[in-house]
Amino acid sequence: MEEKEVDIKVYVEQMALLVDLNLRDEYKDGVAANFERIHKIAQLVNEFNLPEDIEAAPVFEPY
């Protein structure tokens, strides 16, 4: 899959408009910084290769 570059600040502003969230200017940089962190964590998870024989459990049962 081709990776596309996303402007996180633009994304935050667009999503705030979409959900009708009045995101004040003094919070936008902090929200964007947190989304940058979330993006980096998600990349680590998505890049982890699983063997083909792994199946999702139908029910989560903690030990």
Secondary structure, DSSP 8 states (H G I E B T S, - for coil): -------HHHHHHHHHHHTT----HHHHHHHHHHHHHHHHHHHHHHH----TT----SS----
